[in-house]
Amino acid sequence: MEDRAKYQSVQYDLHRLVVLTIFFGALIAATGVSISVWAEYQVIGDAVFNRRSDFLGDYNNAKFAFVFNIALMITGICIMLAMFGLYQLKQGFFSHYLSLVGGWVGISVLLMGMFPINYLEMHRLVSTCFLLGTVLMYFLCITDRFSQHSICKGPIFILSILGFIAASALVIQLDWNTLDFSPCDPPESAPCWVAITMWLQTNIVLLWCLSFAWTVRKVAIKNYLELSQRYLAGEQ
């Protein structure tokens, strides 16, 4: 029982690593995006939402590009740490492959911060890797929903469906010859569906991360309470 308690303690610590790093990563990303959007809103108003979100990292035209890019780099590191913890938990098929795909997404986010749109060729490559990674992440979560012990229930499942639709729409609109999207037609006041879909995808990713962190937290608390009850029962 004592060995089991030590093992479960390590598991609980890994759960906390996953929860805290995903939560703070999402919080930092949301803060960085909000500050950058607010700065651009002061200049161009509502048109900021009719421009692709990665333009917020343009050092030549976005005033707070450094905030946006630093937030991406920190978020990418947080995601990578969270996926390392998830991999170490060894919770089965879904956990194993989600940690690998999530690590891919985390590396892509880190590189998007390191290589913003000013480094056009590299940015196109890493942003495409991020897009494909999120498509696979959502697909894994949707398929895992049909397993007996799935954690992709409720909000995570709904967000995975919405995210899969948004990410797939971006994949369809992507020009695979250049790994970029066609520029929006003028005038700028007309709806730019690439930009709108990209903003939708950005918000869904943030909400998905927060929802996943909350679910992992509940699983950790449940497992810890079950172990405590067994430990007390054994002492008695």
Long-range contacts (C-beta under 8 A, 24 or more apart in sequence): 1-230, 1-231, 1-234, 4-227, 4-230, 5-227, 5-231, 8-223, 8-224, 8-227, 11-89, 11-220, 11-223, 12-220, 12-223, 12-224, 14-85, 14-86, 14-88, 14-89, 15-85, 15-89, 15-216, 15-217, 15-219, 15-220, 15-223, 16-220, 17-81, 17-82, 17-84, 17-85, 18-82, 18-85, 18-86, 18-89, 18-213, 18-216, 19-213, 19-214, 19-216, 19-217, 19-220, 20-213, 21-78, 21-79, 21-81, 21-82, 21-85, 22-78, 22-79, 22-82, 22-209, 22-210, 22-212, 22-213, 22-216, 23-209, 23-210, 23-213, 24-78, 25-74, 25-75, 25-76, 25-77, 25-78, 25-79, 25-82, 25-209, 26-75, 26-206, 26-209, 26-210, 26-213, 28-71, 28-74, 28-75, 28-78, 29-71, 29-72, 29-75, 29-206, 30-206, 31-71, 32-67, 32-68, 32-70, 32-71, 32-72, 32-75, 33-68, 33-71, 33-202, 35-64, 35-67, 35-68, 36-62, 36-64, 36-65, 36-67, 36-68, 39-63, 39-64, 40-64, 47-188, 47-189, 49-195, 49-196, 49-199, 50-184, 50-188, 50-189, 50-191, 50-192, 50-195, 50-196, 51-188, 51-192, 51-195, 52-181, 52-192, 52-194, 52-195, 52-198, 53-195, 53-198, 53-199, 53-202, 54-112, 54-116, 54-117, 54-123, 54-127, 54-198, 55-117, 57-112, 57-113, 57-116, 57-117, 57-118, 58-116, 58-117, 58-118, 59-116, 59-118, 60-118, 65-116, 68-113, 68-116, 69-113, 69-114, 69-116, 70-113, 71-113, 72-109, 72-110, 72-112, 72-113, 73-109, 73-110, 73-113, 73-114, 74-113, 75-109, 75-110, 75-113, 76-106, 76-107, 76-108, 76-109, 76-110, 76-111, 76-112, 76-113, 77-106, 77-110, 78-106, 79-103, 79-105, 79-106, 79-109, 79-209, 80-106, 80-107, 80-110, 82-106, 86-216, 92-149, 94-140, 94-144, 94-147, 94-150, 94-151, 94-152, 97-140, 98-137, 98-140, 98-141, 98-144, 101-133, 101-136, 101-137, 101-140, 102-137, 104-129, 104-133, 104-136, 105-130, 105-133, 105-134, 105-137, 108-133, 124-178, 124-179, 124-180, 125-179, 127-179, 128-174, 128-179, 131-167, 131-170, 131-171, 131-174, 132-171, 134-163, 134-167, 134-201, 134-205, 135-164, 135-167, 135-168, 135-171, 138-163, 138-164, 138-167, 138-208, 139-164, 151-212, 151-215, 151-216, 151-219, 153-215, 155-207, 155-211, 156-208, 156-211, 156-212, 156-215, 159-204, 159-207, 159-208, 159-211, 160-208, 162-200, 162-204, 163-201, 163-204, 163-205, 163-208, 166-197, 166-200, 166-201, 166-204, 167-201, 169-197, 170-194, 170-197, 170-198, 170-201, 173-197
